[in-house]
Amino acid sequence: MSGRAQLMWDDAVTGYNFGPDHPMDPVRLALTRRLVEAFGLDREVDVVAAKAAGESTLRLVHRADYIEAVKAASVDPGAADQSYGLGTLDDPAFAGMHEVSALIAGQSVGAAEAVWRGEALHAVNFAGGLHHAMPAGASGFCIYNDASLAIARLLELGAERVAYVDVDVHHGDGVQAAFWEDPRVLTISLHEHPRTLFPQTGWPEETGAESAEGSAANVALPAGTGDAGWLRAFHAVVPELIADFRPQVLVTQHGADTHFEDPLAHLAVSLDAQRAVQVACHELAHEYAGGAGWRWVGVGTRWWMWCRGPGLIWWGLRRGVLWSRSGDSGGVAAGGFCSYAAVGADADDRWSVACGVGEWEAGYDPADRLDQAVLAARRAVFPLRGLLA
């Protein structure tokens, strides 16, 4: 085990481009890479470019006919088959779509391989996190589901227990669907309630197939949830499930769209709270994802807050490095797209939002919508795993 973190990066991933009017602008990836360089983070980690996921790897999750449909749309975008979710407003077809989607997937698969084989303690693909793609269709700006493919590859390599924690504002529906019947994978998603946000799934009652009861957990948060509620929900559900499951690898998805400025969702989470969750995931990986090391694979972030999430993830991957925060760029930011500043974070830093993190029962309010959401998730899945709700 080298002990170093690994960053998966290939300049060509910026070709994942749905067009100038689409909210998922690839400039976020280029700016994030420049942020890494500006702060010297690439001297603290190993920067590696993995090869694109080949067809046999893509078939670990995606149906062969869907892969062929993506290939066809890549050659002739105008003839995209909408029955596969291609050529739609969310997922417009574009030339080379298959190639760049497979490349992004390949970075997450490469991260999983590096962590499993002991080449790195932790690895991150901030171009990934495309968690809505289904085995037979594109969805929610996602063509190939890199998170699911990374997990599937870990299982192929011999992993017996993989935990997936998704803190994107949207339900991690594609990953849940991919492993719905597989008790080797525990999926946990904290997201805005399906009544108010795409993809309208992720209800507490979704707990896995009969063959894998208790392998899916969903915390459906009320619109308007802020730092205190978001962190309370995370700590009331995630650590206990991870401690019970004891994964060999922890895979996490860090969508930045929980942020209060995101225009497409309705949570009110700050950078500081997002950072606190990265720290918590890091500590969970070190406590429970044992074996040859502390195996942690991070994917994301995405959406429009290009300069926010990745720095937070980097703090979790390697304590002591700088983490990004919106504010005065100090001459580092790229013209007009965003600004950021650096804040030091030493190994002893334990900053967190004042949020009542601790015993779940402490301060429980049966009339509070957040506490109702947490209790619904616990009651749905905890007894299936032999835990007290």
N, C-alpha and C positions, 0 to 999 in steps of 0.2 A: 504494500500500500504506500503510494507516494505521499499521501497526506495533503496534497494540493487539490484545490478546486479546479474544475475544467469548464471553460467557456466554449460552447459549440458555435462556430460562426463561419459563414461563407458569404461573401459579398453578394452572390447571386440570389440570396433569399429576398432581397429587396425587389425582385421581379414579381413577387406575389402582389399583383396590382389589378384591382377591379375597375380602375378608371378614375378620372379626376373628380367625379362627383360622389364617389363612394366614401362612407365615413371611415373605412379602414385604409388609411393612407400609408403606403409603405415607407414614407419618409421617417416614420417613427422608428423604424429599425436602423436606418442609417444614422439618425441622430443619437440613438442609444449607443451605437458602436462608437461614435465620436465622443460621447460622454465617457465611456470606458477608457478611451485613449487619453482624453483630457485629464482625467484623474489618475492616470497611470495604473489603473486596475489590471490592465493586460500584462503588467510586470509581476503581478501578484498571483496570477493563475496561468494555466496552460491554455492557450487559444488553439483550438483544433477544428478543422473542417472535416466532417464526415461525408461519406458518399451518399448519394440519393438512395432512398429506400427502393429496392428492386421489387419486381412483381411478386416474388414469393413472400417477401416481407409484407407488402401491402395486403396480400391475401390472408395474413394472420388475422385481419380485422375486416377488410372490405371484400365484397363479392366481386368475382371476376367480371361479371357483366357491367358492374358500376365502373370498375377501373377502365374497361374498354370504352365506356361512354365518356369518361373524363379525357382519355386519349383522343377520342374523335373530336370532342369539343375544343381541344387544344389546337388541333389542326385546322378546324373550320368552326370558329366560335358562333357563327351565324346559324349553324345547324345543331346547336346544343340541344340535348334531349331534356326537356323540362320535367319529364316524369322522374328523372334522377335528381331534381333540384338544381339543375344546371341551366344557365341562361336566364335566371330569375333576377328580380331586383336585388335580393340579398346576395346572390352568388352569380353575377354575370360571368359569362365565359370569356376567356381572353387567350390569345395565342401563347403557347408554352405553359398553360396552366398545369398540365400534368407534371411536367418536368420540375417546375419550381415547387409545387405542392409536395412532390416526392422528395425534393431536396430538404425542405423544412422538416418533413417527417423523418428523414434520415439523420438529421441533427439530434432529434430526441431519442431515436433508436441508438445512435452512437453514444449519447450520454448514458443511457441505460446500460449499454455494454461495458462502458468504461468503469462505471460504478460497480457493476456486478463482478467484473474481472479484477477489481482491486487496483485499477490504474488511476483512480481518483476517489477521494472520499465523497465529494459532492460534484455534481455537474449540472449546468443550466443551459437551456436553449430559450433565449428570450424571444426568438422569432416564433416559437411554438405556442402551445396552449389552445389549439384549434379543436375544442372539446365538443362542438355540436355535430360534427360530421358523423353520419351513421354508416353502418356496414353497406347499405345500398343507396346512399344518397348524400348530396351536399346539403348543408343547412347552416344558417346563421353565420355567414362569411367563412365557412370552413369546408374545405374540399376533402382532405385526408386527415384523419384524427390521429395526430402525432402522439398525444398522450396515451391513447389506447394502444397504439402500435408499440410504444416503449414498454408498456406493461405486458403486452402479448409476447414481446421479445424476451423479457425477463422470465416469463413462465417457460418459454421455449428453452432458455438456458438452464432451467432447473429450479427457479424460485418457487417456493411452495406457498408463500404468503406475501402479497404485495398490497399495501394500503395506498389509496389515492385520496387526497384531500384537495377540494376545489373551493377556493374562496372568491372566485369571479362573481359578479353580481347576478349572472345568469346561471341557471341550473346546468350542471355538467351532464346533460342528458345523453350525449353520445357515448361517453365513457361508461355510464351506468348501463346503457343498453348493451354495450359490447360484452359486459361481464355479468349480466343479469342472472345468469344460470351458473356462475362459477364461484364456488365458495372460497377459492384461493385468493380472490380479490375483494377487498373491502373498499367500497366507494363512499365517501362522505362529502356532501355538498352543502355549503352555506350560501344562500342566494335570496334575492328578493322574491316575495311570494308569487306563485304562478298566476294568481288572480290579476296581477298588475304588470307582469313582464313576460316577454318571450323567454323560454319556449312553452310556457304554460304547463310545464311539468315540474316534478320535484316536490310532490306532496309528501307529508310525513309517512303516509300509508305505503309509499313505494319502498319496500324493504327487501326486495330480491325475490327470485322465483322460488317455487316450492323446494327445489333442490339446493337452494342457497339462501334460505331464510335468514334475515339479519345481516346480509352482506351489503346492503345499501342503506344509508342513513341520509335523511334530508331535513335540513333546518330551513323552513320557509319564513323568511323575515318580513315583517310588515314594512311597507313603504315608509320612508322617513327615518328608518333606524340609523342612529349615529354611532359614534365611537364606543360609548359605554355599552350600549345594547349589543353591538356587533361583537365586541370582545367578550362580553358576558356569555353570549351564545356559543362562541368558539370554545371557550374554556369549560362550558357546562356540558359539552358533547364530545369534542374531538379527543382530548387527552384520555378519557376513560375508555373510549372505543379502541384507541391505539394501544393502550396498555393491555387491554384484554386480547387484542388480535396479535400483538407482538410481531409486526411485519419484519421480513428480512430486508425489504426495501421500502422507503417512503417516496412516493411520487406526489408532487404538489403542483397545483395550477394557480397562478397568481395574477388574475385579471385585475387591472387597475381601475376598472369601471365601477367599483364600489364608491369611488371618490365623489364628494358632494358636488363637484363641478361637471360631472359627466352628463351630457345632454340627453342620453338615451335611457337612463335609468333613474331610480328614485331613492337610493340610499344616500346617507350623508356622512360618509366616513372620511377621515383625514389621512394625510400622509403618515402622521405619527402612529395612528392605529394600524395602518397597513404595515408599517415597519414592525410594530409589536407582534403582529401575526407571523411575520417572517422569522422573528426571533423565536417565537414559540415553536414553529415548525422545525427550526434548526435544533432546538433543544429536544424535541420529540425524536428526531432522527438519531441524535446522539444517545438518547436513553433507550430507545427500543429497536431501531433498525440496525441490529447487531450483525453477527457473523464475522466476516473478514474486516469489517470496519463500521462506519456509520453511513450507511448508504442512503443518499438523498439525491433525487433527480427533480429539478425545478423546471417548469415550462411557463411561458408567458413573460412579459405581459403584452397586452394588445391595446386596441382602441386608440383614442386620441391623445391620451396623456403620456406622450412619448417619453418624457424625461423623468417620470415619477417612479413607476414600479421597479425597473431593473436595478436602480441603486439600492432600493430596499432589499431586494433579493440578494444583492452582493453583500450587504451587511450581514445577512444571515449565513451566507456561504462561507464567509471568512471574516471573523470579527477583527476589528482594528482598521479596516479599510474605510474609505470615505463613503458616505451615502448621499444620494441626491435629494434635493428638496426645491420646490419652486421658489423663486425669489430672484435677487439680483445675480446675474450670470457672472459678474466679475470679468467680463471679456471672453468667456469661454463658450457661451451659447451660440448656436447657429442661427444666422440672421432671421429674426422675427418669428420663428416657429415656436420657440419656447425659451424659457430661461430657467436656470438652476443655480444653486449654490452648494457648497460642500459644508458638511458639518462633521466634525471628528467624532468617532465612536470607538472608545477603547474597550479592551476585553472585559473590563469590569462594569461597563455601562449596563444598567438595567432599567433604562427609562421606559415607562409605560403610561398610557392614559389612565387617569383615575377612573376606574370602571367597576369596582366591586368584584374583581377577579378573585376567586377563592372557592369556598364550598358553595355548590349550587343552591343548597337550601337556604343559605344566609341571604336574607333580604327578598325571598320569593314573594311576589305579589300576584295573587290569582286574578286580579283585575287588569294587570298590565299585559298589553298585546305581545310584547317581546317575550315575556315570561311564558305566556300561553303557547307561543310558537316553539320555544325551547322544550317545554313540557310535552307538547305533542310529539316532537321528534324523539324524545327519550322514551315516552310510553310506547311508541310504535316499534322501536328497534331494540331497546335495552333488554327487555324480557326475553327476546329471541336469542340473545347472547348470554342469558343467565345473569344479567346485571339488574340492579335495582333502579327503577325509574324514578 
